[in-house]
Amino acid sequence: MGTENNTTVTEFIILGLTEDTTIGVILFIVFLGIYVVTLMGNISIIVLIQSSPQLHTPMYHFLCHLAFVDIGYSSSVTPVMLMGFLRKGISLPIAGCATQLCSVVIFGTSECFLLAAMAYDRYVAVCSPLLYSSHMSPRICVLLVGMSYLGGCVNAWTFTGCLLSLSFCGPNKVNHFFCDFSPLLKLSCSDISIIEVIPSVSSGSIIVVTVFVISLSYICILITILKIRSAEGRHKAFSTCTSHLTAVTLFYGTITFIYVLPKSSYSTEQNKVVSLFYTVAIPMLNPLIYSLRNKEVKQAMSKLMTTHWWS
């Protein structure tokens, strides 16, 4: 076994979603369209927020960073996946695979923390509106955003550190459309009994903490809304949270499937489909959720378009 472990695997082959050439071309066109919409949607959100003074508030400061994270998240996965549709098997060096995994984890974890920060922002806005300016000061917003990125980097260091500590001396074909940690573990000839637990504990802790913050925030929001006597007042208070609540439900619903449910409860193909949803589809959907369901964003967009039209 010692001799086998010295056999160096220098690259991984990403098998992708399909080996059928015709289906691959169709999927290439579909996901290229999704990627273009993702980039355009999130860049538009960033430009709109930066150029609209009425959107220079903590909530939209977080949304701006969420859009940036979604661009990074999608760009970490989609280009390699698109190349995989046009040719069978994409070869990535081990360093390239580790870099992709690191990037995916950084942006994915940062999104968890940003969604929690946005939930806290909504809690302060609804439950303590008179203290909003002090509790959500620019300094606190910068601190929350910085901690989100720092948490992403720490979690990514955990994943990549564990990956680079493994030995690969056998098959090098990754049954996925990107370098995800679980399929890479299956290719290792090292003892993974401890290595597979460390990232799970790290990710699980982050999910538990952020879900707790989000849940507690919305429980307090719900209690406050129920105390409002007028139906119009309740609707106005809750409408400020619907976009964020929709984004949270979509994102956490999919990552819970991947990281919380036992691996034996779903197949590799189901894993691919769910991974596809949270790495490719959700970054495209978030700008639509925050623009179509948000009156302030729509008003700012209309004002910006009118200004440019008449200028």
N, C-alpha and C positions, 0 to 999 in steps of 0.2 A: 504493500500500500504506500510506503514511503516513496518508492520509485515513481509510482503513478502520480503522486502529488507534485512531483517536480516537473511533470509535463505542463508546459505553459500554454494556456489558452490566451491568445493575443487579441481576439475579437469575438463579438457575439453576432449572430445572425437573427435579425428581427423578422419573424415569419409573417406578421401583419394579420389583417382580418380575413383575407381570402387568397387562394392560389389560382382562382379562375380569372383568366385574362379579361374576358368580357365584363364580368362583374366588377373587376378591378377598375376598368376604365369608367364605368358608370359611377362607382363610389368615389373615384378621383374627382369627377365633375361635381358631384353632390357636396363632398367635403371641402373642395376648393371654394365653392360658393359660400358654404357656412363660414369658412375661415375669413373670406373677404368681408362678409357681413359682420363678423365678430370684430375685425380690425376697424372697419368703418364706424360701427356702432359705438365702440368704446372710445375711439379717438374723438368722435363727435361729442360724447359725454364730457370728456376732459376739456376740449376746446370750448364747449358751451359753458361749463362751470367757470373756467378761467376768464372768459370774456363777458360774463353776466354778473354785475355787482350784486344783484338781488339774490344770487346763489352763493355768495361768499359767507356761508354759515357753516358751523361744525358738521351738520348732517351731509352737506354736499362736499365738504372737504374730505370726509371719509369716502363718499361715493366716488370722488375723483381718484382716490387711491385704489378703490375696489376695481374701477375700470382699468387702471394700470396693471393691477395684479391679474385681471382676467386676460389682458393682452399677453402678459408673460406666461401665464398658465397654458393658454391655447398654443402659443408659439413654441413652447417647450416640447409639445407633442405632435401637433398637426403637420409641420413640414416633413418630418421623418415618415409619418404615416402616409402622406401623399406620395412620397417617393416609393414607398412600398407597394402602392397600387399599380405603379408602372413597371416594376420589375420584381421578380420573385426573390425575396430575401434581401434585406438591407444590412450590410455589414457595418458594425460600429466597433471601434477599439474599446477596450475595457475602460479607458479613461473617458472616452466619449459617452459610454453608457452610464458611468458614474456621474458625469456632468449633467446628463439629461435627467437622471433620477434626482439629483440634488436640486436642479431647477424646478422640477415638478413639485417636490416637497416644500421648497421655500415658498412658492406662490400659493400652493394649496393650503399650507399652514397659516400663511399670512392672511388668506381669505377668511379662515376660521376666526382669527383674532379680530379682524376688521368688522366682521358681521356681529361679533360680541360687542365691540366698541359702539357700533351703530345702534344696537339694542339698548345699551346704556344711555346713549344720546337721546333716544326716543323716551326712555324712562324719565330722564330729567325734564325733557320738554313737556311731557304730559303730567307728571306727578309733582314737579317742583318748578313750574314755569318762572316764578319770581327769582329763583336762584340759578336760572339757566346760564346767564352770562358769566357768573362766577364759577359754576361747576363745570362748564364747558368752555373755558377760556382758551385762547390760542395756544398757550403753553401746555395746557392739559391735552388738547387735540394733538399737538406735535408729539407729546409724550406717548399717547395711546397708539399713534401711527408707528412711531419708532419701536415701541414694544412689540407691535404686530410683526414688523419685519425682523426684529431680533429673535422673536419666537420661531419664525420661519427658518432663520439661519441655524438656530440651535437644533431644531428637529431635523433639518437637512443634514447637519453634521453627524447626527446620530445614525441616520440611514446610510450615508455614504461611508462613514467610518466602519460600520458593520459590513458593508458590501466589500470594501477594499481589504478587509481582514480575512476574507474567504479565499480559499484555493479553488481554482477551476481546472480540472484535469480530464474532463470527459466531453460529453456533448456540449455544443455551444449554440444550439438553436433555441431562441426565446419564443415561446408560444404566446405572443402578445403583440400589440402594435406599438409599444414603447418599452423602455427598460424599467419595468415595474419591479418592485423588490421581491414579491412572492414568487413569480416565475423564475427569477434569477437564483433564488435560494434552491430551487429544485435541481439546478445544474451544478451546484457546488459539491465538491467531494470532501468538504470539511465537516466537522461536527457542528451542526446548526442548532442544537438544542437550546443554547443560550442566545446565540445571535438572532434567532427569529423572535425571541421574546422581547429583547431590548427595544426595537422600533415599535413593536405593538404596544408596549407599556407607555412609551413616549407619546405616540399618536393617541392612544386611548385616554391618557391623562389630559391631553389638550382638548380632545372632543368632550370629555366629561366636564372640564372647567368651563369651556366656552358655552356648552349647552346649558350648564347651570346658570351662568350669567344671563344668557338669553331668556331662559325659562323664568327666572326670578324677576327679570325686568318686565316681562310681559304679564306675569301674574299681578305685579304691582300696578301695571298700566290698566289691566282689566278691572281690578278692584276700584281704581280711580274713576274709570269710565262709567262703571255701574252706579257710582255715587252721583253722577251728573243727572240732573232731573229731566232736562229737555232732550228729546230724541235727536234734535238737530245738533245739539252740543255733543252728544255721544258719538254721532256719526262723524262730526268734524274731527273729534279727538282720535277716533279709530282710523280715519282715512289717512292720517299722517303716518300710520304704521303698516298699512296694507302691502306696500311695495316691498318693504324690508322683510315682512313676515313671509311673503311669497318666495323671495330669494332664499331665505333661511330654510324653509320647508324643502325646496328643491335640492339645495346643496347638502344639507344634513341627512336628508332621506337617502341620498345615494351613497355618501361616504359611510353611513351607518351600515349599509348593506355590505360594503367592502371590509370595513375594519372592526365591526362589532359582531356580526353574525359569524358562527363557526364556519371555517373553510369547507367543511364537509357538506354544508347545507346548500352549496351552489357549485355549479360546474365552471370550468375555465372559460367556456363560451359565454356564460352569464356574467362572469367577471369582466370579460371584454366589453360586453354591451353596457354594463353599468359604468365602467371606467370611461367609456366613450361619452357617456352622458355628462359626467361631471368634469371631464377635461376638455371637451369640445362643444357640447350643446349648451351647458350652463353659461360659459363665458359669452355665448351669442345671445342668450335669453335675457341676461341681466340688464343690458341697456334698454331692451324692449320693455321689460317690467318697470324700470324706473322712469321711462319716458311716457309710455302709454297710460300708466296708472298714477301719474304724478302731475297735478295741476300746475305747480310752480315750474317744473321743467318744461311743460308744454307752453306755458306763457312766455318763458324766457326764450325758448326756441322760436316761437312766433315773432317775438319782438326783435330777435337777432336777424331773422330772415327778412323782416320788414325793413329794418335799418339798412341791411346790405342791398336790398332791392331798390330802395330809393336813393341810396348814396351814389 
